[in-house]
Amino acid sequence: MSTEKINLDIHKILTLLPHRYPILLVDRVLELTPHKSIKALKNVSINEPYFQGHFPTRPVMPGVLILEALAQAAALLTFAEEKEPHDPETTLYYFVGIDRARFKRVVEPGDQLILNVNFERYMRGIWKFSARAEVDGAVAAEAELMCTVKNTAADPK
């Protein structure tokens, strides 16, 4: 098992994830320790499309999108470890479960959301992670995430 720490810029992220604007929610990987953990960054801008309706007079990042950002970071942890590169257009990373989700702090425009995800285990095609999103060192959200990978070229359903 490697102890090498990796960081990824947006160009590398785009080769690993199929997500694009407006749903790509990871701007940079600050630190990735293979088979262990990832620390990533989402810069929260007033230009995000969801702020038009959530909420116009006091914009707040929807909690479900914070969880999605954490799941994308988990996907990067999984995909960055692959020996053979995958095609992000045909390899999709799906949520299969979210447990113990808690929202503890509002995330607003101008915040830098730090996404911390730790690998817990892999069993029967399911990855399990503990995940925490922070702003200025304060926990904004935390959850346990379960995800799986599907090759849509092999099975388009």
Rosetta constraint file for C-alpha pairs under 8 A:
AtomPair CA 1 CA 34 HARMONIC 7.63 0.50
AtomPair CA 1 CA 35 HARMONIC 7.44 0.50
AtomPair CA 2 CA 33 HARMONIC 7.70 0.50
AtomPair CA 2 CA 34 HARMONIC 6.35 0.50
AtomPair CA 3 CA 33 HARMONIC 6.22 0.50
AtomPair CA 3 CA 34 HARMONIC 6.96 0.50
AtomPair CA 4 CA 33 HARMONIC 6.18 0.50
AtomPair CA 4 CA 34 HARMONIC 7.25 0.50
AtomPair CA 5 CA 31 HARMONIC 5.98 0.50
AtomPair CA 5 CA 32 HARMONIC 5.29 0.50
AtomPair CA 5 CA 33 HARMONIC 4.84 0.50
AtomPair CA 5 CA 34 HARMONIC 7.43 0.50
AtomPair CA 6 CA 29 HARMONIC 8.00 0.50
AtomPair CA 6 CA 30 HARMONIC 7.70 0.50
AtomPair CA 6 CA 31 HARMONIC 5.45 0.50
AtomPair CA 6 CA 32 HARMONIC 4.81 0.50
AtomPair CA 6 CA 33 HARMONIC 6.50 0.50
AtomPair CA 7 CA 28 HARMONIC 7.66 0.50
AtomPair CA 7 CA 29 HARMONIC 5.10 0.50
AtomPair CA 7 CA 30 HARMONIC 5.05 0.50
AtomPair CA 7 CA 31 HARMONIC 4.94 0.50
AtomPair CA 7 CA 32 HARMONIC 6.09 0.50
AtomPair CA 8 CA 12 HARMONIC 5.88 0.50
AtomPair CA 8 CA 13 HARMONIC 6.53 0.50
AtomPair CA 8 CA 28 HARMONIC 5.92 0.50
AtomPair CA 8 CA 29 HARMONIC 4.79 0.50
AtomPair CA 8 CA 30 HARMONIC 6.91 0.50
AtomPair CA 8 CA 31 HARMONIC 7.92 0.50
AtomPair CA 9 CA 13 HARMONIC 6.33 0.50
AtomPair CA 9 CA 27 HARMONIC 7.27 0.50
AtomPair CA 9 CA 28 HARMONIC 5.02 0.50
AtomPair CA 9 CA 29 HARMONIC 6.45 0.50
AtomPair CA 10 CA 14 HARMONIC 6.13 0.50
AtomPair CA 10 CA 26 HARMONIC 7.98 0.50
AtomPair CA 10 CA 27 HARMONIC 5.69 0.50
AtomPair CA 10 CA 28 HARMONIC 5.68 0.50
AtomPair CA 11 CA 15 HARMONIC 6.80 0.50
AtomPair CA 12 CA 16 HARMONIC 6.63 0.50
AtomPair CA 13 CA 17 HARMONIC 6.10 0.50
AtomPair CA 13 CA 26 HARMONIC 7.94 0.50
AtomPair CA 13 CA 27 HARMONIC 7.95 0.50
AtomPair CA 13 CA 28 HARMONIC 7.48 0.50
AtomPair CA 13 CA 76 HARMONIC 7.51 0.50
AtomPair CA 14 CA 18 HARMONIC 7.07 0.50
AtomPair CA 14 CA 19 HARMONIC 7.64 0.50
AtomPair CA 14 CA 20 HARMONIC 7.87 0.50
AtomPair CA 15 CA 88 HARMONIC 6.74 0.50
AtomPair CA 16 CA 76 HARMONIC 6.76 0.50
AtomPair CA 16 CA 79 HARMONIC 6.47 0.50
AtomPair CA 16 CA 80 HARMONIC 7.38 0.50
AtomPair CA 16 CA 86 HARMONIC 7.65 0.50
AtomPair CA 16 CA 87 HARMONIC 7.88 0.50
AtomPair CA 16 CA 88 HARMONIC 5.89 0.50
AtomPair CA 17 CA 72 HARMONIC 7.72 0.50
AtomPair CA 17 CA 75 HARMONIC 7.60 0.50
AtomPair CA 17 CA 76 HARMONIC 7.18 0.50
AtomPair CA 17 CA 88 HARMONIC 5.52 0.50
AtomPair CA 18 CA 88 HARMONIC 4.69 0.50
AtomPair CA 18 CA 89 HARMONIC 5.61 0.50
AtomPair CA 18 CA 91 HARMONIC 7.80 0.50
AtomPair CA 18 CA 92 HARMONIC 7.21 0.50
AtomPair CA 19 CA 23 HARMONIC 6.14 0.50
AtomPair CA 19 CA 24 HARMONIC 4.97 0.50
AtomPair CA 20 CA 24 HARMONIC 4.87 0.50
AtomPair CA 22 CA 48 HARMONIC 7.61 0.50
AtomPair CA 22 CA 49 HARMONIC 7.20 0.50
AtomPair CA 24 CA 69 HARMONIC 7.88 0.50
AtomPair CA 25 CA 42 HARMONIC 6.10 0.50
AtomPair CA 25 CA 65 HARMONIC 7.99 0.50
AtomPair CA 25 CA 68 HARMONIC 7.46 0.50
AtomPair CA 25 CA 69 HARMONIC 5.03 0.50
AtomPair CA 25 CA 72 HARMONIC 7.15 0.50
AtomPair CA 26 CA 40 HARMONIC 6.73 0.50
AtomPair CA 26 CA 41 HARMONIC 5.93 0.50
AtomPair CA 26 CA 42 HARMONIC 5.01 0.50
AtomPair CA 26 CA 69 HARMONIC 6.26 0.50
AtomPair CA 26 CA 72 HARMONIC 6.92 0.50
AtomPair CA 26 CA 73 HARMONIC 6.85 0.50
AtomPair CA 27 CA 40 HARMONIC 7.54 0.50
AtomPair CA 27 CA 41 HARMONIC 5.69 0.50
AtomPair CA 27 CA 42 HARMONIC 5.20 0.50
AtomPair CA 27 CA 43 HARMONIC 6.80 0.50
AtomPair CA 28 CA 40 HARMONIC 5.69 0.50
AtomPair CA 28 CA 41 HARMONIC 5.25 0.50
AtomPair CA 28 CA 42 HARMONIC 7.16 0.50
AtomPair CA 29 CA 38 HARMONIC 7.30 0.50
AtomPair CA 29 CA 39 HARMONIC 6.10 0.50
AtomPair CA 29 CA 40 HARMONIC 4.15 0.50
AtomPair CA 29 CA 41 HARMONIC 6.23 0.50
AtomPair CA 30 CA 38 HARMONIC 7.76 0.50
AtomPair CA 30 CA 39 HARMONIC 5.52 0.50
AtomPair CA 30 CA 40 HARMONIC 5.20 0.50
AtomPair CA 30 CA 41 HARMONIC 6.88 0.50
AtomPair CA 31 CA 38 HARMONIC 5.69 0.50
AtomPair CA 31 CA 39 HARMONIC 5.08 0.50
AtomPair CA 31 CA 40 HARMONIC 6.86 0.50
AtomPair CA 32 CA 36 HARMONIC 7.92 0.50
AtomPair CA 32 CA 37 HARMONIC 5.84 0.50
AtomPair CA 32 CA 38 HARMONIC 4.27 0.50
AtomPair CA 32 CA 39 HARMONIC 6.29 0.50
AtomPair CA 32 CA 77 HARMONIC 6.93 0.50
AtomPair CA 33 CA 37 HARMONIC 5.26 0.50
AtomPair CA 33 CA 38 HARMONIC 6.27 0.50
AtomPair CA 34 CA 77 HARMONIC 6.98 0.50
AtomPair CA 34 CA 80 HARMONIC 7.64 0.50
AtomPair CA 34 CA 81 HARMONIC 6.06 0.50
AtomPair CA 35 CA 77 HARMONIC 7.55 0.50
AtomPair CA 35 CA 78 HARMONIC 7.82 0.50
AtomPair CA 35 CA 81 HARMONIC 7.24 0.50
AtomPair CA 35 CA 119 HARMONIC 6.67 0.50
AtomPair CA 36 CA 118 HARMONIC 5.87 0.50
AtomPair CA 36 CA 119 HARMONIC 5.21 0.50
AtomPair CA 36 CA 120 HARMONIC 7.98 0.50
AtomPair CA 37 CA 77 HARMONIC 6.93 0.50
AtomPair CA 37 CA 116 HARMONIC 7.38 0.50
AtomPair CA 37 CA 117 HARMONIC 5.59 0.50
AtomPair CA 37 CA 118 HARMONIC 4.35 0.50
AtomPair CA 37 CA 119 HARMONIC 5.92 0.50
AtomPair CA 38 CA 73 HARMONIC 6.96 0.50
AtomPair CA 38 CA 74 HARMONIC 7.44 0.50
AtomPair CA 38 CA 77 HARMONIC 6.10 0.50
AtomPair CA 38 CA 115 HARMONIC 7.75 0.50
AtomPair CA 38 CA 116 HARMONIC 5.88 0.50
AtomPair CA 38 CA 117 HARMONIC 5.37 0.50
AtomPair CA 38 CA 118 HARMONIC 6.63 0.50
AtomPair CA 39 CA 73 HARMONIC 7.79 0.50
AtomPair CA 39 CA 114 HARMONIC 6.84 0.50
AtomPair CA 39 CA 115 HARMONIC 5.50 0.50
AtomPair CA 39 CA 116 HARMONIC 4.66 0.50
AtomPair CA 39 CA 117 HARMONIC 6.62 0.50
AtomPair CA 40 CA 73 HARMONIC 6.56 0.50
AtomPair CA 40 CA 114 HARMONIC 5.80 0.50
AtomPair CA 40 CA 115 HARMONIC 4.92 0.50
AtomPair CA 40 CA 116 HARMONIC 6.63 0.50
AtomPair CA 41 CA 112 HARMONIC 6.82 0.50
AtomPair CA 41 CA 113 HARMONIC 5.80 0.50
AtomPair CA 41 CA 114 HARMONIC 4.85 0.50
AtomPair CA 41 CA 115 HARMONIC 6.00 0.50
AtomPair CA 42 CA 69 HARMONIC 7.71 0.50
AtomPair CA 42 CA 112 HARMONIC 5.95 0.50
AtomPair CA 42 CA 113 HARMONIC 5.01 0.50
AtomPair CA 42 CA 114 HARMONIC 6.53 0.50
AtomPair CA 42 CA 115 HARMONIC 7.54 0.50
AtomPair CA 43 CA 110 HARMONIC 7.23 0.50
AtomPair CA 43 CA 111 HARMONIC 6.48 0.50
AtomPair CA 43 CA 112 HARMONIC 4.74 0.50
AtomPair CA 43 CA 113 HARMONIC 6.23 0.50
AtomPair CA 44 CA 48 HARMONIC 7.38 0.50
AtomPair CA 44 CA 108 HARMONIC 7.00 0.50
AtomPair CA 44 CA 109 HARMONIC 5.22 0.50
AtomPair CA 44 CA 110 HARMONIC 5.54 0.50
AtomPair CA 44 CA 111 HARMONIC 5.38 0.50
AtomPair CA 44 CA 112 HARMONIC 5.94 0.50
AtomPair CA 44 CA 113 HARMONIC 6.96 0.50
AtomPair CA 45 CA 109 HARMONIC 4.90 0.50
AtomPair CA 45 CA 110 HARMONIC 5.58 0.50
AtomPair CA 45 CA 111 HARMONIC 7.64 0.50
AtomPair CA 46 CA 51 HARMONIC 6.78 0.50
AtomPair CA 46 CA 59 HARMONIC 7.93 0.50
AtomPair CA 46 CA 109 HARMONIC 4.88 0.50
AtomPair CA 46 CA 110 HARMONIC 7.07 0.50
AtomPair CA 47 CA 51 HARMONIC 7.51 0.50
AtomPair CA 50 CA 54 HARMONIC 5.98 0.50
AtomPair CA 50 CA 61 HARMONIC 7.46 0.50
AtomPair CA 50 CA 62 HARMONIC 7.91 0.50
AtomPair CA 51 CA 55 HARMONIC 6.02 0.50
AtomPair CA 51 CA 56 HARMONIC 6.47 0.50
AtomPair CA 51 CA 59 HARMONIC 5.29 0.50
AtomPair CA 51 CA 60 HARMONIC 6.76 0.50
AtomPair CA 51 CA 61 HARMONIC 7.07 0.50
AtomPair CA 52 CA 56 HARMONIC 5.46 0.50
AtomPair CA 52 CA 59 HARMONIC 7.71 0.50
AtomPair CA 53 CA 59 HARMONIC 8.00 0.50
AtomPair CA 54 CA 58 HARMONIC 7.74 0.50
AtomPair CA 54 CA 59 HARMONIC 5.65 0.50
AtomPair CA 54 CA 60 HARMONIC 5.96 0.50
AtomPair CA 54 CA 61 HARMONIC 7.17 0.50
AtomPair CA 54 CA 62 HARMONIC 7.11 0.50
AtomPair CA 55 CA 59 HARMONIC 4.54 0.50
AtomPair CA 55 CA 60 HARMONIC 6.20 0.50
AtomPair CA 59 CA 108 HARMONIC 6.18 0.50
AtomPair CA 59 CA 109 HARMONIC 6.98 0.50
AtomPair CA 60 CA 106 HARMONIC 6.49 0.50
AtomPair CA 60 CA 107 HARMONIC 5.74 0.50
AtomPair CA 60 CA 108 HARMONIC 4.97 0.50
AtomPair CA 60 CA 109 HARMONIC 7.36 0.50
AtomPair CA 61 CA 65 HARMONIC 7.02 0.50
AtomPair CA 61 CA 66 HARMONIC 7.30 0.50
AtomPair CA 61 CA 106 HARMONIC 7.39 0.50
AtomPair CA 61 CA 107 HARMONIC 5.41 0.50
AtomPair CA 61 CA 108 HARMONIC 6.04 0.50
AtomPair CA 61 CA 109 HARMONIC 7.84 0.50
AtomPair CA 62 CA 66 HARMONIC 6.72 0.50
AtomPair CA 63 CA 67 HARMONIC 6.43 0.50
AtomPair CA 63 CA 103 HARMONIC 6.95 0.50
AtomPair CA 63 CA 141 HARMONIC 7.73 0.50
AtomPair CA 64 CA 68 HARMONIC 6.21 0.50
AtomPair CA 65 CA 69 HARMONIC 6.07 0.50
AtomPair CA 66 CA 70 HARMONIC 6.37 0.50
AtomPair CA 66 CA 133 HARMONIC 7.34 0.50
AtomPair CA 66 CA 141 HARMONIC 7.31 0.50
AtomPair CA 67 CA 71 HARMONIC 6.21 0.50
AtomPair CA 67 CA 141 HARMONIC 7.77 0.50
AtomPair CA 67 CA 143 HARMONIC 7.77 0.50
AtomPair CA 68 CA 72 HARMONIC 6.16 0.50
AtomPair CA 69 CA 73 HARMONIC 6.31 0.50
AtomPair CA 69 CA 115 HARMONIC 7.44 0.50
AtomPair CA 70 CA 74 HARMONIC 6.25 0.50
AtomPair CA 70 CA 115 HARMONIC 5.92 0.50
AtomPair CA 70 CA 116 HARMONIC 7.46 0.50
AtomPair CA 70 CA 117 HARMONIC 6.95 0.50
AtomPair CA 70 CA 131 HARMONIC 6.47 0.50
AtomPair CA 70 CA 132 HARMONIC 7.46 0.50
AtomPair CA 70 CA 133 HARMONIC 7.20 0.50
AtomPair CA 71 CA 75 HARMONIC 6.17 0.50
AtomPair CA 71 CA 95 HARMONIC 7.54 0.50
AtomPair CA 71 CA 145 HARMONIC 7.12 0.50
AtomPair CA 71 CA 147 HARMONIC 7.98 0.50
AtomPair CA 72 CA 76 HARMONIC 6.26 0.50
AtomPair CA 73 CA 77 HARMONIC 6.33 0.50
AtomPair CA 73 CA 115 HARMONIC 6.99 0.50
AtomPair CA 73 CA 116 HARMONIC 7.95 0.50
AtomPair CA 73 CA 117 HARMONIC 6.92 0.50
AtomPair CA 74 CA 78 HARMONIC 6.35 0.50
AtomPair CA 74 CA 117 HARMONIC 6.17 0.50
AtomPair CA 74 CA 129 HARMONIC 7.28 0.50
AtomPair CA 75 CA 79 HARMONIC 5.96 0.50
AtomPair CA 75 CA 93 HARMONIC 6.48 0.50
AtomPair CA 76 CA 80 HARMONIC 5.65 0.50
AtomPair CA 77 CA 81 HARMONIC 6.71 0.50
AtomPair CA 78 CA 82 HARMONIC 7.17 0.50
AtomPair CA 79 CA 86 HARMONIC 7.94 0.50
AtomPair CA 86 CA 91 HARMONIC 6.62 0.50
AtomPair CA 87 CA 91 HARMONIC 5.87 0.50
AtomPair CA 88 CA 92 HARMONIC 6.98 0.50
AtomPair CA 90 CA 151 HARMONIC 5.59 0.50
AtomPair CA 90 CA 152 HARMONIC 4.97 0.50
AtomPair CA 90 CA 153 HARMONIC 5.53 0.50
AtomPair CA 91 CA 149 HARMONIC 6.84 0.50
AtomPair CA 91 CA 150 HARMONIC 5.71 0.50
AtomPair CA 91 CA 151 HARMONIC 4.51 0.50
AtomPair CA 91 CA 152 HARMONIC 6.10 0.50
AtomPair CA 91 CA 153 HARMONIC 7.82 0.50
AtomPair CA 92 CA 149 HARMONIC 5.69 0.50
AtomPair CA 92 CA 150 HARMONIC 5.31 0.50
AtomPair CA 92 CA 151 HARMONIC 6.41 0.50
AtomPair CA 92 CA 152 HARMONIC 7.15 0.50
AtomPair CA 93 CA 147 HARMONIC 6.69 0.50
AtomPair CA 93 CA 148 HARMONIC 5.74 0.50
AtomPair CA 93 CA 149 HARMONIC 4.54 0.50
AtomPair CA 93 CA 150 HARMONIC 6.46 0.50
AtomPair CA 94 CA 147 HARMONIC 5.42 0.50
AtomPair CA 94 CA 148 HARMONIC 5.35 0.50
AtomPair CA 94 CA 149 HARMONIC 6.20 0.50
AtomPair CA 94 CA 150 HARMONIC 7.57 0.50
AtomPair CA 95 CA 145 HARMONIC 7.37 0.50
AtomPair CA 95 CA 146 HARMONIC 6.02 0.50
AtomPair CA 95 CA 147 HARMONIC 4.48 0.50
AtomPair CA 95 CA 148 HARMONIC 6.64 0.50
AtomPair CA 96 CA 145 HARMONIC 7.98 0.50
AtomPair CA 96 CA 146 HARMONIC 5.42 0.50
AtomPair CA 96 CA 147 HARMONIC 5.15 0.50
AtomPair CA 96 CA 148 HARMONIC 6.75 0.50
AtomPair CA 97 CA 145 HARMONIC 5.99 0.50
AtomPair CA 97 CA 146 HARMONIC 4.83 0.50
AtomPair CA 97 CA 147 HARMONIC 6.87 0.50
AtomPair CA 98 CA 143 HARMONIC 6.69 0.50
AtomPair CA 98 CA 144 HARMONIC 5.68 0.50
AtomPair CA 98 CA 145 HARMONIC 4.78 0.50
AtomPair CA 98 CA 146 HARMONIC 6.20 0.50
AtomPair CA 99 CA 143 HARMONIC 5.97 0.50
AtomPair CA 99 CA 144 HARMONIC 5.01 0.50
AtomPair CA 99 CA 145 HARMONIC 6.57 0.50
AtomPair CA 100 CA 142 HARMONIC 7.61 0.50
AtomPair CA 100 CA 143 HARMONIC 5.20 0.50
AtomPair CA 100 CA 144 HARMONIC 6.13 0.50
AtomPair CA 101 CA 141 HARMONIC 7.19 0.50
AtomPair CA 101 CA 142 HARMONIC 5.64 0.50
AtomPair CA 101 CA 143 HARMONIC 4.14 0.50
AtomPair CA 101 CA 144 HARMONIC 6.88 0.50
AtomPair CA 102 CA 141 HARMONIC 5.47 0.50
AtomPair CA 102 CA 142 HARMONIC 5.44 0.50
AtomPair CA 102 CA 143 HARMONIC 6.43 0.50
AtomPair CA 103 CA 140 HARMONIC 5.82 0.50
AtomPair CA 103 CA 141 HARMONIC 4.33 0.50
AtomPair CA 103 CA 142 HARMONIC 6.75 0.50
AtomPair CA 104 CA 139 HARMONIC 6.28 0.50
AtomPair CA 104 CA 140 HARMONIC 4.86 0.50
AtomPair CA 104 CA 141 HARMONIC 5.65 0.50
AtomPair CA 105 CA 138 HARMONIC 7.59 0.50
AtomPair CA 105 CA 139 HARMONIC 6.61 0.50
AtomPair CA 105 CA 140 HARMONIC 4.26 0.50
AtomPair CA 105 CA 141 HARMONIC 7.03 0.50
AtomPair CA 106 CA 140 HARMONIC 6.52 0.50
AtomPair CA 107 CA 111 HARMONIC 6.53 0.50
AtomPair CA 107 CA 113 HARMONIC 7.76 0.50
AtomPair CA 107 CA 135 HARMONIC 7.48 0.50
AtomPair CA 107 CA 140 HARMONIC 6.97 0.50
AtomPair CA 111 CA 135 HARMONIC 6.57 0.50
AtomPair CA 112 CA 135 HARMONIC 6.01 0.50
AtomPair CA 112 CA 136 HARMONIC 7.60 0.50
AtomPair CA 113 CA 133 HARMONIC 6.34 0.50
AtomPair CA 113 CA 134 HARMONIC 5.69 0.50
AtomPair CA 113 CA 135 HARMONIC 5.22 0.50
AtomPair CA 114 CA 133 HARMONIC 5.52 0.50
AtomPair CA 114 CA 134 HARMONIC 5.09 0.50
AtomPair CA 114 CA 135 HARMONIC 6.32 0.50
AtomPair CA 115 CA 131 HARMONIC 7.44 0.50
AtomPair CA 115 CA 132 HARMONIC 6.13 0.50
AtomPair CA 115 CA 133 HARMONIC 4.65 0.50
AtomPair CA 115 CA 134 HARMONIC 6.66 0.50
AtomPair CA 116 CA 131 HARMONIC 5.72 0.50
AtomPair CA 116 CA 132 HARMONIC 5.19 0.50
AtomPair CA 116 CA 133 HARMONIC 6.13 0.50
AtomPair CA 116 CA 134 HARMONIC 7.99 0.50
AtomPair CA 117 CA 129 HARMONIC 6.44 0.50
AtomPair CA 117 CA 130 HARMONIC 5.81 0.50
AtomPair CA 117 CA 131 HARMONIC 4.37 0.50
AtomPair CA 117 CA 132 HARMONIC 6.43 0.50
AtomPair CA 118 CA 129 HARMONIC 5.45 0.50
AtomPair CA 118 CA 130 HARMONIC 5.28 0.50
AtomPair CA 118 CA 131 HARMONIC 6.36 0.50
AtomPair CA 119 CA 127 HARMONIC 7.69 0.50
AtomPair CA 119 CA 128 HARMONIC 6.43 0.50
AtomPair CA 119 CA 129 HARMONIC 4.67 0.50
AtomPair CA 119 CA 130 HARMONIC 6.72 0.50
AtomPair CA 120 CA 127 HARMONIC 7.71 0.50
AtomPair CA 120 CA 128 HARMONIC 5.46 0.50
AtomPair CA 120 CA 129 HARMONIC 5.07 0.50
AtomPair CA 120 CA 130 HARMONIC 6.71 0.50
AtomPair CA 121 CA 127 HARMONIC 6.00 0.50
AtomPair CA 121 CA 128 HARMONIC 5.35 0.50
AtomPair CA 121 CA 129 HARMONIC 7.21 0.50
AtomPair CA 122 CA 126 HARMONIC 5.62 0.50
AtomPair CA 122 CA 127 HARMONIC 4.52 0.50
AtomPair CA 122 CA 128 HARMONIC 6.28 0.50
AtomPair CA 123 CA 127 HARMONIC 6.71 0.50
AtomPair CA 125 CA 148 HARMONIC 6.09 0.50
AtomPair CA 125 CA 149 HARMONIC 7.64 0.50
AtomPair CA 126 CA 146 HARMONIC 6.39 0.50
AtomPair CA 126 CA 147 HARMONIC 5.63 0.50
AtomPair CA 126 CA 148 HARMONIC 5.02 0.50
AtomPair CA 127 CA 146 HARMONIC 5.55 0.50
AtomPair CA 127 CA 147 HARMONIC 5.27 0.50
AtomPair CA 127 CA 148 HARMONIC 6.24 0.50
AtomPair CA 128 CA 144 HARMONIC 7.11 0.50
AtomPair CA 128 CA 145 HARMONIC 5.70 0.50
AtomPair CA 128 CA 146 HARMONIC 4.54 0.50
AtomPair CA 128 CA 147 HARMONIC 6.63 0.50
AtomPair CA 129 CA 144 HARMONIC 5.68 0.50
AtomPair CA 129 CA 145 HARMONIC 5.16 0.50
AtomPair CA 129 CA 146 HARMONIC 6.48 0.50
AtomPair CA 130 CA 142 HARMONIC 7.75 0.50
AtomPair CA 130 CA 143 HARMONIC 6.17 0.50
AtomPair CA 130 CA 144 HARMONIC 4.58 0.50
AtomPair CA 130 CA 145 HARMONIC 6.35 0.50
AtomPair CA 131 CA 142 HARMONIC 5.51 0.50
AtomPair CA 131 CA 143 HARMONIC 5.36 0.50
AtomPair CA 131 CA 144 HARMONIC 5.98 0.50
AtomPair CA 131 CA 145 HARMONIC 7.05 0.50
AtomPair CA 132 CA 139 HARMONIC 6.88 0.50
AtomPair CA 132 CA 140 HARMONIC 7.60 0.50
AtomPair CA 132 CA 141 HARMONIC 5.77 0.50
AtomPair CA 132 CA 142 HARMONIC 4.21 0.50
AtomPair CA 132 CA 143 HARMONIC 6.60 0.50
AtomPair CA 133 CA 139 HARMONIC 5.96 0.50
AtomPair CA 133 CA 140 HARMONIC 5.45 0.50
AtomPair CA 133 CA 141 HARMONIC 5.16 0.50
AtomPair CA 133 CA 142 HARMONIC 6.20 0.50
AtomPair CA 134 CA 138 HARMONIC 5.25 0.50
AtomPair CA 134 CA 139 HARMONIC 4.39 0.50
AtomPair CA 134 CA 140 HARMONIC 5.03 0.50
AtomPair CA 134 CA 141 HARMONIC 7.04 0.50
AtomPair CA 135 CA 139 HARMONIC 6.57 0.50
AtomPair CA 135 CA 140 HARMONIC 6.40 0.50
AtomPair CA 150 CA 155 HARMONIC 7.86 0.50
AtomPair CA 151 CA 155 HARMONIC 6.35 0.50
AtomPair CA 151 CA 156 HARMONIC 7.77 0.50
AtomPair CA 152 CA 156 HARMONIC 4.41 0.50
AtomPair CA 152 CA 157 HARMONIC 7.11 0.50
